[in-house]
Amino acid sequence: MKKRVALGIVWVALVAVGSAAEEVFTKAVAKADFSAAGLGKLSTEELARLDG
């Protein structure tokens, strides 16, 4: 389970880097992936930091 979460976080980070020039992080990740990585638990401030 921990490996899955870690893999999900790494994948999400790679997606963010790959699409950073095109759109903000929270909009670039599919809703299913967003939830699977546990990002729905983040506060508004934490999500804003991800969006840079």
Backbone as CSV, one residue per row, in Angstrom:
resi,resn,N_x,N_y,N_z,CA_x,CA_y,CA_z,C_x,C_y,C_z
1,MET,0.825,-1.198,0.000,0.000,0.000,0.000,0.866,1.258,0.000
2,LYS,1.904,1.258,0.830,2.781,2.430,0.888,3.499,2.645,-0.436
3,LYS,3.857,1.542,-1.083,4.526,1.661,-2.379,3.586,2.272,-3.411
4,ARG,2.311,1.900,-3.338,1.330,2.452,-4.273,1.173,3.951,-4.088
5,VAL,1.097,4.374,-2.831,0.945,5.802,-2.544,2.184,6.551,-3.016
6,ALA,3.356,6.018,-2.715,4.594,6.665,-3.140,4.668,6.731,-4.662
7,LEU,4.304,5.658,-5.318,4.317,5.634,-6.774,3.329,6.652,-7.331
8,GLY,2.159,6.743,-6.712,1.161,7.727,-7.140,1.664,9.144,-6.994
9,ILE,2.329,9.423,-5.895,2.867,10.771,-5.670,3.947,11.094,-6.690
10,VAL,4.814,10.138,-6.961,5.857,10.355,-7.970,5.236,10.585,-9.341
11,TRP,4.239,9.794,-9.667,3.572,9.946,-10.965,2.934,11.318,-11.079
12,VAL,2.251,11.728,-10.023,1.601,13.038,-10.026,2.648,14.139,-10.190
13,ALA,3.773,14.007,-9.521,4.845,15.005,-9.644,5.373,15.055,-11.072
14,LEU,5.534,13.908,-11.693,6.016,13.875,-13.077,5.003,14.503,-14.029
15,VAL,3.753,14.252,-13.807,2.714,14.868,-14.623,2.764,16.379,-14.461
16,ALA,2.960,16.811,-13.232,3.004,18.252,-12.959,4.176,18.908,-13.676
17,VAL,5.332,18.274,-13.634,6.511,18.834,-14.297,6.297,18.855,-15.806
18,GLY,5.728,17.805,-16.340,5.522,17.710,-17.786,4.527,18.712,-18.329
19,SER,3.562,19.086,-17.520,2.538,20.006,-18.012,2.580,21.367,-17.342
20,ALA,3.640,21.652,-16.628,3.742,22.905,-15.879,3.613,24.126,-16.786
21,ALA,4.152,24.039,-17.972,4.097,25.180,-18.879,2.701,25.379,-19.463
22,GLU,1.903,24.329,-19.455,0.595,24.389,-20.081,-0.525,24.786,-19.131
23,GLU,-0.562,24.191,-17.937,-1.642,24.467,-17.017,-1.180,24.260,-15.572
24,VAL,-1.995,24.689,-14.636,-1.632,24.543,-13.232,-1.777,23.087,-12.804
25,PHE,-1.042,22.725,-11.793,-0.968,21.342,-11.332,-2.338,20.750,-11.028
26,THR,-3.126,21.427,-10.219,-4.398,20.853,-9.783,-5.386,20.675,-10.928
27,LYS,-5.206,21.377,-12.020,-6.074,21.222,-13.183,-5.533,20.175,-14.153
28,ALA,-4.232,19.881,-14.071,-3.599,18.954,-14.993,-3.843,17.497,-14.613
29,VAL,-4.110,17.244,-13.349,-4.277,15.877,-12.865,-5.747,15.461,-12.982
30,ALA,-5.973,14.290,-13.504,-7.336,13.765,-13.610,-7.934,13.598,-12.217
31,LYS,-9.248,13.762,-12.107,-9.907,13.675,-10.802,-9.636,12.339,-10.118
32,ALA,-9.671,11.261,-10.870,-9.427,9.938,-10.287,-8.008,9.835,-9.734
33,ASP,-7.037,10.352,-10.464,-5.645,10.325,-10.010,-5.451,11.252,-8.818
34,PHE,-6.119,12.381,-8.848,-6.055,13.353,-7.758,-6.510,12.688,-6.458
35,SER,-7.621,11.979,-6.527,-8.155,11.289,-5.353,-7.278,10.111,-4.954
36,ALA,-6.824,9.343,-5.932,-6.000,8.163,-5.654,-4.702,8.529,-4.951
37,ALA,-4.172,9.700,-5.247,-2.925,10.146,-4.622,-3.179,10.800,-3.267
38,GLY,-4.432,10.926,-2.871,-4.753,11.509,-1.575,-4.700,13.015,-1.550
39,LEU,-4.698,13.637,-2.708,-4.564,15.095,-2.763,-5.834,15.816,-2.318
40,GLY,-6.946,15.102,-2.267,-8.183,15.702,-1.802,-8.147,16.073,-0.331
41,LYS,-7.181,15.535,0.388,-7.039,15.814,1.815,-6.284,17.116,2.081
42,LEU,-5.689,17.681,1.044,-4.897,18.898,1.224,-5.783,20.124,1.404
43,SER,-5.266,21.080,2.153,-5.996,22.333,2.361,-5.872,23.208,1.114
44,THR,-6.656,24.255,1.082,-6.603,25.200,-0.030,-5.205,25.804,-0.159
45,GLU,-4.594,26.100,0.974,-3.244,26.680,0.966,-2.220,25.685,0.414
46,GLU,-2.346,24.422,0.795,-1.412,23.407,0.292,-1.577,23.202,-1.210
47,LEU,-2.795,23.189,-1.678,-3.037,23.051,-3.112,-2.485,24.258,-3.874
48,ALA,-2.606,25.438,-3.297,-2.058,26.641,-3.933,-0.539,26.536,-4.060
49,ARG,0.112,25.943,-3.078,1.574,25.760,-3.157,1.933,24.805,-4.302
50,LEU,1.138,23.764,-4.481,1.390,22.839,-5.579,1.249,23.533,-6.936
51,ASP,0.284,24.434,-7.010,0.057,25.155,-8.250,1.159,26.164,-8.522
52,GLY,1.934,26.479,-7.500,3.072,27.380,-7.650,2.684,28.762,-7.893
